[in-house]
Amino acid sequence: MDSIRQILFRDWDPLGVNDLAPNDEYDMYIGEVYRLLSADASESEISEELRQLEITKLGKVTSPELRLAVAEKLKQLDVSLDN
């Protein structure tokens, strides 16, 4: 979960607050990202979820390229429970 937190805060950061806010700014979205990762969602699906969060929850939209890069980083995480 901490790895997801760090990627959302450092790499995604649609609000541009990672140099001002505590690193838990996007914690409310960790569960959904974790659910997608544990279901082996594609990078495209993760990117689309990030876009939906930007539109519906944050009111700030990043670029498709940024979202895809963040999704690629997230996909590299091992979220299995048996590690």
SVG drawing of the C-alpha trace seen along z (x, -y; Angstrom):
<svg xmlns="http://www.w3.org/2000/svg" viewBox="-17 -24 25 41">
<polyline fill="none" stroke="black" stroke-width="0.4" points="0.0,0.0 2.9,-2.4 4.3,-1.8 1.0,-2.8 0.8,-5.8 4.3,-7.0 3.6,-6.5 0.2,-8.4 1.8,-11.2 5.2,-11.6 4.3,-10.6 0.6,-11.1 -0.2,-14.2 -2.9,-15.8 -3.3,-18.6 0.4,-19.5 0.7,-19.4 3.5,-16.9 5.8,-19.7 3.2,-21.3 0.9,-18.6 1.4,-15.6 2.1,-12.4 -1.3,-11.0 -3.1,-13.4 -4.3,-10.6 -4.7,-7.8 -8.5,-7.6 -7.7,-6.2 -5.2,-3.5 -7.9,-0.9 -9.3,-1.2 -5.8,-1.1 -5.0,1.9 -8.2,3.6 -7.3,3.1 -3.7,4.3 -4.8,7.4 -7.3,8.2 -4.5,7.9 -6.1,4.9 -4.2,3.6 -2.2,0.4 -4.9,-1.0 -7.6,-0.1 -5.6,-1.6 -4.9,-4.8 -8.7,-5.1 -9.5,-4.7 -7.0,-7.5 -8.7,-9.7 -12.1,-9.0 -10.7,-10.0 -9.3,-13.2 -12.6,-14.1 -15.0,-13.1 -13.1,-13.6 -10.2,-16.1 -11.4,-18.4 -7.9,-18.5 -7.0,-16.3 -3.4,-15.2 -2.2,-14.1 -2.9,-10.6 0.9,-10.1 1.4,-10.9 -1.5,-8.6 -0.1,-5.7 3.4,-6.2 1.9,-6.1 -0.1,-3.0 3.1,-1.3 4.9,-2.0 1.9,-0.7 1.8,2.5 5.4,3.2 4.4,3.5 3.9,6.9 0.5,6.8 0.2,10.5 -0.6,11.5 1.7,14.5 5.0,12.6"/>
</svg>
